[in-house]
Structure formats: structure tokens, C-alpha cells
Amino acid sequence: MKRTVLTLACALLALVVWVAPALAADVGHGQQVFSANCVACHIGGGNVVNGAKTLKKADLDQYDMASVEAITRQVTNGKAAMPAFKGRLTDDDIADVAAYVLSQAEQGW
């Protein structure tokens, strides 16, 4: 019985640790961050620098970018022509914009 309770407690803790940050994202704030920092290159979910790598769901899926974690990594560290926003945006700003991008991709921009 104690083992079952301990297992359930550990599972609950793991769920809180992994799910709570995703639930904490503020998509509305993410939209503001996107408008101020990203829209010049990614208007309407596009990509003016590399038209093959848009923020549309199919492209995010194709390039293994269809997760908040992957988008957060890209925004934080940059890649190729995309600049890194680490130090320019807060961790919360980056988390919110990642949630916004994924939300918009899932809705079809």
C-alpha cells in the first residue's frame, strides 16, 4: 500500500513539474512579444528569410519544431539567420511567445 501511495505521489509530482510550466504560459502576452520582436520576419506565420521554414503546423512538424520546448530553444538560442533572443527577452517572454506560436500554428495562423 505504501509503495502504491508513493508511486502515485511521484507521478503527481512529475505531472506538476512537466505540465505546470506549459499551463503558466500567457498566450496573450506571447502575442504582444511576437508583434514587437518576430512579426517582421514571421508575419502571418510565414518566414521572409526562408520561405520553406514557416511557423505553419506542417513545417513545424517537418522540422521537429512542433513543441513549446523546441520553439523555446530556437527563440532562446537562434539558428542560421534567426538571432538569439536570450538576454533580449526574459524567460517568461520566451515561454509566452513559444506558446503563442504553437497555438497559432495549431489554429492555422
HELIX and SHEET records of a PDB file:
HELIX    1   1 LYS A    2  ALA A   24  1                                  23    
HELIX    2   2 VAL A   27  ASN A   37  1                                  11    
HELIX    3   3 VAL A   39  HIS A   42  1                                   4    
HELIX    4   4 ILE A   43  GLY A   45  5                                   3    
HELIX    5   5 LYS A   57  GLN A   62  1                                   6    
HELIX    6   6 VAL A   68  ASN A   77  1                                  10    
HELIX    7   7 ASP A   91  GLN A  107  1                                  17    
END                                                                             
